[in-house]
Amino acid sequence: MNNKKRIFVAGHNGMVGSAIVCQLENNENIEIVVRSRKELDLTNQQAVSDFFQTEKIDQVYLAAAKVGGIVANNTYPADFIYENLIIECNIINSAHLAGIQRLLFLGSSCIYPKLAEQPMSESALLTGTLEETNEPYAIAKIAGIKLCESYNRQYGRDYRSVMPTNLYGVRDNFHPENSHVIPALLRRFHEAKLNGDKEVIAWGSGKPMREFLYVDDMAAASIYVMNLGKELYNSNTEPMLSHINVGTGVDCTIKDLVETVAKVVGFEGEIKFDATKPDGAPRKLMNVERLESLGWEYSVSLEDGLTLAYQWFVDNQDKFRG
């Protein structure tokens, strides 16, 4: 008789989902269930319902999402809000109807207001206007949080949400046009080194501050939060507050980030900053006091994480996502 806990990881081919799978594989008492996009279309309500009714899943990690950078969010806002909303609705409702008590939803720090007080705490949700460029995506992620809270409130489920800061690491998207800042910088400095370029120009003044978390730390935090007991809802926390920030609680200037990337890659030329280009928000830092009070802290430093991500990039240049 198989007594293993059957855990479904939605989005297992993505950077975070694959990291969660890698860590869950170390537990011999877990049977991991995954489906490719061809095997299970998460935007198909009937297909998702049938899957949950037949597979006898015990827990769900909802890491599946349509993601992209500023250009993609601006170009395809309807796709971003629709696909993320329908994936969340299908999985959360079908999990509930199948009697699944524990689910973890992965959100994003973009749920917080554009001008939220720094560092951003969980209570900042819905207290101000969102960043315009990714508002549709952010609204879909907020809806995911509220879906979890609502099923908890109405049906007594225990559906939780984690809100990561900026993530990077192995299996990231290094596409030259739609990657995020760290993979874009790693690729740019790598190519500059190969081409023998004497300088690299970085956008902006370099003064804004950003926080970054290595993907394996995010996976570890997700599994930790999933397996917390009632201490998650302690006396100091609003009972229906289902989301928890995940980050380092430490940020750095973009200038420091760029210089560290250059060091990791081995680029020895000059770095110049083009201050005529936009900087974005002056600071985006997560308040991670709640997660730290529950006993979890990050372990991979920025330089170590960049080194791991760069090595993966070098070894897998023919497998870029995106």
C-alpha positions as CSV (number, residue, x, y, z in Angstrom):
1,M,0.0,0.0,0.0
2,N,1.4,3.4,-1.0
3,N,1.3,5.8,2.0
4,K,3.3,8.5,0.3
5,K,1.9,12.0,0.3
6,R,0.9,12.9,-3.3
7,I,1.9,16.5,-4.0
8,F,1.0,18.3,-7.2
9,V,3.4,21.1,-8.4
10,A,1.7,23.2,-11.0
11,G,4.3,25.0,-13.1
12,H,7.0,22.5,-12.5
13,N,8.9,23.6,-15.6
14,G,9.3,27.2,-14.4
15,M,12.2,28.5,-12.4
16,V,10.5,28.3,-9.0
17,G,8.4,25.3,-9.7
18,S,11.4,23.2,-10.8
19,A,13.3,24.3,-7.7
20,I,10.4,23.2,-5.5
21,V,10.3,19.8,-7.3
22,C,14.1,19.4,-6.8
23,Q,13.8,19.9,-3.1
24,L,10.7,17.7,-2.6
25,E,12.4,14.9,-4.4
26,N,14.7,14.6,-1.4
27,N,11.8,13.4,0.7
28,E,11.1,9.7,0.2
29,N,7.7,10.0,1.8
30,I,6.5,12.2,-1.0
31,E,5.2,11.3,-4.5
32,I,5.5,14.3,-6.8
33,V,2.7,14.7,-9.4
34,V,3.4,17.0,-12.4
35,R,1.8,17.6,-15.8
36,S,3.2,19.4,-18.8
37,R,1.2,22.0,-20.6
38,K,0.4,19.5,-23.3
39,E,-0.8,16.9,-20.8
40,L,-2.9,19.4,-18.7
41,D,-4.1,22.8,-19.9
42,L,-4.5,24.7,-16.7
43,T,-6.8,27.2,-18.4
44,N,-9.3,24.5,-19.2
45,Q,-11.7,24.3,-16.3
46,Q,-13.1,20.8,-17.1
47,A,-9.6,19.3,-17.6
48,V,-8.4,20.7,-14.3
49,S,-11.5,19.5,-12.5
50,D,-11.1,16.0,-14.0
51,F,-7.5,15.9,-13.0
52,F,-8.1,16.7,-9.3
53,Q,-11.1,14.3,-9.1
54,T,-9.0,11.3,-10.4
55,E,-5.5,11.9,-9.1
56,K,-6.1,11.9,-5.3
57,I,-3.8,14.8,-4.5
58,D,-2.9,15.7,-0.9
59,Q,-1.2,19.1,-1.4
60,V,-0.8,21.6,-4.1
61,Y,2.0,24.1,-4.9
62,L,0.5,26.7,-7.3
63,A,3.6,28.0,-9.1
64,A,2.1,28.1,-12.5
65,A,1.7,31.6,-14.0
66,K,2.1,33.7,-17.1
67,V,5.1,35.9,-16.4
68,G,7.2,38.5,-18.2
69,G,9.1,41.8,-18.0
70,I,7.8,45.3,-18.4
71,V,7.6,45.1,-22.2
72,A,5.6,41.9,-22.2
73,N,3.2,43.2,-19.5
74,N,2.7,46.4,-21.5
75,T,2.2,44.6,-24.8
76,Y,-0.1,41.8,-23.6
77,P,-2.1,43.1,-20.5
78,A,-5.2,41.1,-21.4
79,D,-3.2,37.8,-21.7
80,F,-1.6,38.5,-18.3
81,I,-4.7,39.1,-16.4
82,Y,-6.9,36.5,-18.1
83,E,-4.5,33.6,-18.0
84,N,-3.3,34.1,-14.4
85,L,-6.9,34.6,-13.2
86,I,-8.2,31.5,-14.9
87,I,-5.3,29.3,-13.8
88,E,-5.8,30.4,-10.2
89,C,-9.6,30.0,-10.3
90,N,-9.4,26.5,-11.9
91,I,-6.8,25.1,-9.6
92,I,-8.0,26.6,-6.3
93,N,-11.7,25.8,-6.8
94,S,-10.9,22.3,-8.2
95,A,-8.6,21.6,-5.3
96,H,-11.4,22.6,-2.9
97,L,-14.0,20.4,-4.6
98,A,-11.6,17.5,-4.5
99,G,-11.3,17.9,-0.7
100,I,-7.7,19.1,-0.6
101,Q,-7.1,20.9,2.6
102,R,-3.6,22.4,2.1
103,L,-2.5,24.6,-0.9
104,L,0.3,27.1,-1.4
105,F,-0.2,30.0,-3.9
106,L,2.9,31.8,-5.2
107,G,2.4,35.5,-5.8
108,S,4.6,38.5,-6.4
109,S,5.9,41.6,-4.6
110,C,4.1,43.7,-7.3
111,I,0.9,43.2,-5.4
112,Y,1.9,46.1,-3.2
113,P,1.2,49.8,-4.0
114,K,3.7,51.6,-6.1
115,L,4.4,54.1,-3.3
116,A,4.2,51.6,-0.4
117,E,6.2,52.4,2.7
118,Q,9.5,50.7,2.8
119,P,10.1,47.9,3.7
120,M,6.8,46.7,2.4
121,S,4.8,44.7,5.0
122,E,1.9,42.3,4.4
123,S,-0.5,44.9,5.7
124,A,0.3,47.2,2.8
125,L,-1.9,45.2,0.5
126,L,-4.7,47.2,-1.1
127,T,-3.6,50.5,0.6
128,G,-2.7,52.4,-2.6
129,T,-2.3,52.5,-6.4
130,L,-0.4,49.8,-8.2
131,E,2.5,50.2,-10.6
132,E,0.9,51.0,-13.9
133,T,3.1,48.8,-16.1
134,N,2.1,45.5,-14.5
135,E,-1.2,46.4,-12.9
136,P,-3.2,43.6,-14.7
137,Y,-0.7,40.9,-13.6
138,A,-0.7,42.4,-10.0
139,I,-4.5,42.4,-9.9
140,A,-4.5,38.7,-10.9
141,K,-2.0,37.9,-8.1
142,I,-4.1,39.8,-5.6
143,A,-7.1,37.9,-6.7
144,G,-5.2,34.7,-6.0
145,I,-4.5,35.8,-2.5
146,K,-8.1,36.7,-1.9
147,L,-9.3,33.4,-3.4
148,C,-7.2,31.6,-0.8
149,E,-8.5,33.8,2.0
150,S,-12.1,33.3,0.8
151,Y,-11.9,29.5,0.7
152,N,-10.3,29.6,4.1
153,R,-13.1,31.8,5.5
154,Q,-16.1,30.1,3.9
155,Y,-15.0,26.5,3.8
156,G,-12.3,26.2,6.5
157,R,-9.6,25.4,4.0
158,D,-5.9,26.1,4.8
159,Y,-4.8,27.8,1.6
160,R,-1.7,29.9,2.0
161,S,0.2,32.4,-0.2
162,V,3.9,33.5,-0.4
163,M,4.9,36.8,-1.9
164,P,8.5,36.6,-3.2
165,T,10.8,39.5,-3.8
166,N,12.8,39.6,-7.1
167,L,13.9,36.1,-7.9
168,Y,16.9,34.8,-9.9
169,G,18.9,31.6,-10.3
170,V,19.3,28.5,-12.2
171,R,16.8,27.7,-15.0
172,D,16.0,31.4,-15.2
173,N,14.9,33.1,-18.5
174,F,18.0,34.6,-20.3
175,H,16.1,35.7,-23.4
176,P,17.7,38.9,-24.7
177,E,14.4,40.8,-25.0
178,N,12.2,39.7,-22.2
179,S,14.4,38.6,-19.3
180,H,14.5,40.3,-15.9
181,V,17.4,42.4,-14.6
182,I,19.8,39.8,-13.3
183,P,19.7,37.3,-16.2
184,A,19.8,40.2,-18.6
185,L,22.9,41.6,-16.9
186,L,24.6,38.2,-16.7
187,R,24.1,37.7,-20.4
188,R,25.2,41.2,-21.4
189,F,28.4,41.1,-19.4
190,H,29.1,37.5,-20.7
191,E,28.7,38.6,-24.3
192,A,30.8,41.8,-23.6
193,K,33.6,39.6,-22.2
194,L,33.5,37.3,-25.2
195,N,33.5,40.2,-27.6
196,G,36.4,41.9,-25.9
197,D,34.2,45.1,-25.3
198,K,36.0,47.8,-23.4
199,E,32.8,49.1,-21.7
200,V,29.2,48.2,-20.8
201,I,26.5,50.8,-20.4
202,A,23.9,50.2,-17.8
203,W,20.5,51.9,-17.8
204,G,19.7,54.5,-15.2
205,S,21.7,56.2,-12.5
206,G,22.5,53.1,-10.5
207,K,21.0,54.6,-7.4
208,P,17.7,52.7,-6.9
209,M,17.8,49.9,-4.3
210,R,16.5,46.4,-5.0
211,E,16.3,43.2,-3.1
212,F,17.1,39.8,-4.7
213,L,16.5,36.2,-3.6
214,Y,18.0,33.1,-5.0
215,V,15.5,30.6,-6.3
216,D,16.5,27.7,-4.1
217,D,15.9,29.9,-1.1
218,M,12.4,30.7,-2.4
219,A,11.7,27.0,-2.9
220,A,12.9,26.2,0.6
221,A,10.7,29.0,2.0
222,S,7.7,27.7,0.1
223,I,8.1,24.2,1.5
224,Y,8.6,25.6,5.0
225,V,5.5,27.7,4.9
226,M,3.5,24.9,3.4
227,N,4.4,22.6,6.3
228,L,3.9,25.1,9.2
229,G,1.2,24.3,11.7
230,K,-1.1,26.6,13.5
231,E,1.8,28.8,14.5
232,L,1.3,30.4,11.1
233,Y,-1.9,32.1,12.5
234,N,-0.5,33.3,15.8
235,S,-2.2,35.8,18.1
236,N,-0.3,38.7,16.5
237,T,-1.6,38.0,13.0
238,E,-5.0,38.7,11.5
239,P,-6.5,35.1,11.3
240,M,-7.5,35.5,7.6
241,L,-4.2,37.0,6.5
242,S,-3.0,34.2,4.3
243,H,0.0,35.8,2.6
244,I,3.6,36.0,3.8
245,N,6.5,37.9,2.3
246,V,9.6,36.0,1.3
247,G,12.9,37.8,0.8
248,T,16.2,38.6,2.4
249,G,15.3,41.8,4.1
250,V,18.5,43.2,2.6
251,D,18.8,45.3,-0.6
252,C,21.6,46.9,-2.6
253,T,21.9,49.6,-5.2
254,I,21.7,48.8,-8.8
255,K,25.2,50.0,-9.1
256,D,26.4,47.5,-6.6
257,L,24.4,44.8,-8.4
258,V,26.0,45.6,-11.8
259,E,29.5,45.7,-10.3
260,T,28.9,42.3,-8.6
261,V,27.7,40.8,-11.8
262,A,30.7,42.1,-13.7
263,K,33.0,40.6,-11.1
264,V,31.2,37.2,-11.2
265,V,31.3,37.1,-15.0
266,G,34.9,38.3,-15.1
267,F,34.3,41.4,-17.2
268,E,37.3,43.8,-16.7
269,G,36.2,46.7,-18.8
270,E,34.6,50.0,-17.8
271,I,31.0,50.3,-16.5
272,K,29.1,53.4,-17.4
273,F,25.6,54.4,-16.2
274,D,23.2,56.2,-18.6
275,A,21.3,58.5,-16.2
276,T,19.0,59.6,-19.1
277,K,17.3,56.3,-18.9
278,P,14.5,55.7,-16.3
279,D,15.3,54.4,-12.8
280,G,11.9,53.2,-11.7
281,A,11.0,53.2,-8.1
282,P,13.7,54.4,-5.8
283,R,13.4,51.4,-3.5
284,K,11.6,48.1,-3.3
285,L,12.3,46.1,-0.2
286,M,10.2,43.4,1.5
287,N,9.5,43.4,5.2
288,V,10.3,39.7,6.2
289,E,9.8,40.0,9.9
290,R,6.8,37.7,9.9
291,L,8.6,34.9,8.1
292,E,11.7,35.3,10.3
293,S,9.5,35.1,13.4
294,L,8.2,31.8,12.1
295,G,11.8,30.4,12.0
296,W,13.0,30.8,8.4
297,E,15.8,33.0,6.9
298,Y,17.5,33.0,3.5
299,S,20.9,31.3,3.2
300,V,22.4,32.1,-0.3
301,S,24.3,35.4,-0.5
302,L,23.8,37.6,-3.6
303,E,27.4,36.9,-4.9
304,D,27.1,33.2,-4.3
305,G,23.7,33.1,-6.0
306,L,25.0,35.1,-9.0
307,T,27.9,32.7,-9.4
308,L,25.6,29.7,-9.4
309,A,23.2,31.4,-11.9
310,Y,26.1,32.4,-14.2
311,Q,27.5,28.9,-14.2
312,W,24.1,27.5,-15.2
313,F,23.9,30.1,-18.0
314,V,27.3,29.1,-19.4
315,D,26.4,25.4,-19.2
316,N,23.0,25.8,-20.8
317,Q,23.1,28.5,-23.4
318,D,21.2,26.4,-25.9
319,K,18.3,25.8,-23.4
320,F,17.2,29.4,-22.7
321,R,13.6,29.7,-21.5
322,G,11.5,32.3,-23.4
